[in-house]
């Protein structure tokens, strides 16, 4: 078993006024050669967008981009003709492929938006761009593991498709409860990010916004030391 721990206060941070962003991995002005990626997981940004502010139209290419709102709603518009709001309980995926442009805006006059933005390196380059968004009705259910994202050729349940052999799971665990995962491939690792609460993973205690990467394992167990909310990203390590 191999592990890497990323405590919340070691993340990169950018304060643009309208946007406050914590970077788990090197991004924009935050560059750390020891924090470039975890396997195929390239970016995990914890973004807070102020009311009536947002990201102007900008391009992406050859990246799987996943947005998970934690608070508030973010309006989305892209070059494929999609124009929708992304709310808590929903997940958005974009396969940028050959290229697309999009914008994200907080329409609220009073409430900031907090969302996680993940970038996963795709399995194949220059594919046709794709956009999908879905509401997961039972995300608030306690002690249930939800599969939010899965490979487009191995979809399970109502998971959203991406062009990589990667999975994103989310769970809320009550104190003393646990969840276990078996990697889909011996080449896969797990990156566990604590949204709220405190959990134990591989004999390490993690608190709010801490993370741990674990690989070369047969199974992973996450134990809640208090009521917790966790996201787990399973990705190929190479």
Secondary structure by P-SEA (a helix, b strand, c coil): ccccccccccbbbbbcccbbbbbcccccccccccccccccccbbbbbbbccccccccccccccbbbbbbccbbbbbbcccbbbbbbcccbbbbbcccccccbbbbbccccbbbbbbbbbbbbccccccbbbbbbbbcccccccccccccccccccccccccccccbbbbbbccccccccccccccccbbbbbbbcbbbbbcccccccccbbbbbccccbbbbbbcccccbbbbbbccc
